[in-house]
């Protein structure tokens, strides 16, 4: 009760919403995916890693990181991960690169499928280009996670999946389709962001103009074929 009252004291009412007079705006469309806080820190570190720690145990999973074979290009956590006090995106990424192999044989196959599917999704999201085939792979990875996720409830490491970070995953494909690849609006991209936004808008305008031109050409070709088949004199179709 005390914690609830303390939380309510931190809330402040918002009376004037800045978008209320904008007739064609959808404020929810402006909430873009956040790779660092939603995926690396949220889905992976705060949820997936904690689920696995609950299943395997802190000391055991720490020992797995410590005895992992060293290999060029991979970070070796010689002291484990429990002693790391400040996490960055670099540590998250390095852990993800070895996480499936690290827990192979230590957890149930269904748990391994949960890990595999979520990490696949995280890797697919970070690609600089997303074609239809890759977006389909993202959807399949998320589908695989939802099929196997109930093993976590059976193992009593998770009560339910009403988790905002997990819920946000279903919006990634539509966001990429509308706004482009996620490297253009993730939290790690702080270099000349104003210039990047202006360039993105210019590119969208060019794409829109080109699409209109191609549509006009297609309609023109279609009308030409129709007038030719009906023996209509050239130019008469516009009368």
C-alpha positions in Angstrom: 0.0 0.0 0.0 2.8 2.4 0.9 4.6 1.7 -2.4 1.4 2.3 -4.3 0.9 5.7 -2.6 4.5 6.6 -3.2 4.1 5.8 -6.9 0.9 7.8 -7.2 2.6 10.8 -5.7 5.1 10.8 -8.6 2.4 11.0 -11.2 1.5 14.3 -12.7 -1.7 15.1 -14.6 -1.4 16.1 -18.2 -4.3 18.5 -19.2 -3.1 19.8 -22.6 -2.1 17.1 -25.0 0.1 18.7 -27.7 -1.4 16.5 -30.4 -5.1 16.9 -29.6 -5.6 19.6 -32.3 -3.7 17.7 -35.0 -6.5 16.0 -37.1 -4.3 13.5 -39.0 -1.9 12.4 -36.2 -1.7 9.1 -34.5 0.5 9.5 -31.4 1.0 5.7 -31.1 2.6 5.7 -34.6 5.4 7.9 -33.2 6.4 5.3 -30.6 9.2 3.5 -32.6 11.0 0.3 -31.6 13.9 0.8 -29.3 16.6 -1.8 -29.8 18.7 -1.0 -26.7 15.9 -0.6 -24.1 13.2 -2.9 -25.5 15.3 -5.7 -26.9 18.8 -5.8 -25.4 18.0 -4.5 -21.9 14.3 -5.4 -21.8 13.6 -8.7 -23.5 17.0 -10.2 -23.2 18.5 -9.0 -19.9 15.5 -8.3 -17.8 13.4 -11.2 -18.9 15.1 -14.0 -21.0 18.3 -14.0 -18.9 16.3 -13.9 -15.6 14.1 -16.8 -16.7 17.2 -18.9 -17.5 18.9 -17.9 -14.2 15.7 -19.1 -12.4 15.8 -22.4 -14.2 19.6 -23.1 -14.1 20.6 -21.2 -11.1 22.9 -18.1 -10.7 26.1 -20.0 -9.9 25.6 -22.5 -12.6 25.0 -20.0 -15.4 27.8 -17.9 -14.1 30.1 -21.0 -14.2 29.0 -21.6 -17.8 30.2 -18.2 -18.9 33.5 -18.6 -17.0 34.5 -21.9 -18.6 33.4 -21.0 -22.1 36.2 -21.6 -24.5 38.0 -18.5 -25.7 37.7 -17.7 -29.4 38.9 -14.7 -31.5 36.2 -12.2 -31.8 34.2 -13.4 -28.8 34.3 -11.7 -25.4 35.2 -14.1 -22.6 33.5 -13.4 -19.3 36.3 -14.7 -17.2 34.6 -13.5 -14.0 31.1 -14.5 -15.1 28.3 -12.1 -15.5 27.1 -11.7 -11.9 29.9 -9.3 -11.0 29.1 -6.9 -13.9 27.6 -3.8 -12.4 27.2 -1.6 -15.5 25.8 -3.1 -18.6 26.1 -1.6 -22.0 24.8 -2.6 -25.4 28.2 -4.2 -26.1 27.9 -6.6 -23.2 24.4 -7.5 -24.1 25.4 -8.3 -27.7 28.4 -10.4 -26.6 26.2 -12.4 -24.2 23.6 -13.0 -27.0 26.3 -14.4 -29.3 27.1 -17.4 -27.1 23.8 -17.7 -25.1 22.2 -20.6 -27.1 25.4 -22.7 -27.0 26.0 -21.8 -23.4 22.6 -23.3 -22.3 22.5 -26.2 -24.8 22.0 -29.4 -22.7 21.4 -27.4 -19.5 17.8 -26.6 -20.2 14.7 -28.3 -21.7 14.5 -28.3 -25.5 11.4 -26.1 -25.3 13.3 -23.5 -23.2 16.1 -23.6 -25.8 13.5 -23.0 -28.5 12.3 -19.9 -26.6 15.9 -18.6 -26.3 16.6 -19.4 -30.0 13.5 -17.7 -31.3 13.9 -14.5 -29.3 17.6 -14.2 -30.2 16.8 -14.8 -33.9 14.2 -12.0 -33.7 16.7 -9.7 -32.0 19.3 -10.4 -34.7 16.8 -10.0 -37.6 15.6 -6.6 -36.2 19.2 -5.2 -36.3 19.7 -5.8 -40.0 20.3 -2.7 -42.1 17.9 -3.8 -44.8 14.6 -5.7 -44.4 13.1 -7.5 -47.4 9.8 -9.3 -47.3 11.6 -12.6 -46.7 13.4 -11.2 -43.6 10.2 -9.7 -42.3 8.6 -13.1 -42.7 11.4 -14.7 -40.8 10.8 -12.2 -37.9 7.2 -13.2 -37.8 8.1 -16.9 -37.8 10.6 -16.3 -34.9 7.9 -14.6 -32.9 5.4 -17.3 -33.7 7.9 -20.0 -32.5 8.3 -18.1 -29.2 4.6 -18.0 -28.6 4.3 -21.7 -29.3 7.0 -22.7 -26.8 6.7 -19.9 -24.2 4.3 -21.8 -21.9 7.1 -24.1 -20.7 8.2 -21.1 -18.6 4.8 -21.0 -16.9 5.0 -24.8 -16.3 8.5 -24.4 -14.8 7.0 -21.6 -12.6 9.6 -19.0 -13.7 7.0 -16.8 -15.2 3.4 -16.1 -14.1 2.1 -14.7 -17.4 3.2 -12.8 -20.5 1.5 -9.5 -19.9 4.8 -7.8 -20.3 5.1 -4.5 -22.3 8.5 -5.3 -23.7 7.2 -8.7 -25.0 4.0 -7.1 -26.3 6.1 -4.5 -28.3 7.6 -7.2 -30.4 4.5 -7.6 -32.5 4.7 -4.0 -33.7 8.3 -4.3 -35.1 7.4 -5.5 -38.6 4.7 -2.8 -39.2 7.1 -0.2 -37.8 9.9 -1.3 -40.2 7.5 -1.4 -43.1 6.3 2.2 -42.3 9.6 3.8 -41.2 12.4 1.7 -42.5 15.1 -0.3 -40.8 15.6 0.1 -37.1 19.2 1.4 -37.3 17.7 4.7 -38.4 15.8 5.3 -35.1 17.5 3.3 -32.4 18.9 4.8 -29.2 22.5 4.0 -30.2 22.4 6.3 -33.2 23.4 9.8 -32.0 25.5 10.9 -34.9 24.1 13.9 -36.9 20.5 12.7 -36.2 18.9 16.0 -37.5 20.7 15.5 -40.9 19.7 11.9 -40.9 16.0 12.7 -40.3 16.0 15.4 -43.1 17.7 12.9 -45.5 15.1 10.3 -44.6 12.3 12.7 -45.3 13.9 13.6 -48.7 14.2 9.9 -49.6 10.5 9.3 -48.7 9.5 12.2 -50.9 11.5 10.9 -53.8 10.1 7.4 -53.4 6.5 8.8 -53.2 7.1 10.8 -56.4 8.6 7.8 -58.2 5.7 5.6 -57.1 3.2 8.2 -58.5 5.1 8.3 -61.8 5.2 4.5 -62.1 1.4 4.4 -61.4 0.8 7.0 -64.1 2.9 5.0 -66.6 1.1 1.8 -65.8 -2.3 3.5 -66.2 -1.2 5.1 -69.4 0.0 1.8 -70.8 -3.3 0.1 -69.8 -5.4 2.9 -71.4 -3.3 2.6 -74.6 -3.9 -1.1 -74.8 -7.7 -0.6 -74.2 -8.0 2.1 -76.9 -6.0 0.0 -79.3 -8.2 -3.1 -78.8 -11.3 -1.0 -79.3 -9.9 0.9 -82.3 -10.4 4.3 -80.6 -8.5 7.1 -82.4 -5.3 8.2 -80.5 -6.2 10.9 -78.0 -9.9 10.2 -78.1 -9.8 8.4 -74.8 -9.4 11.7 -73.0 -12.6 13.1 -74.5 
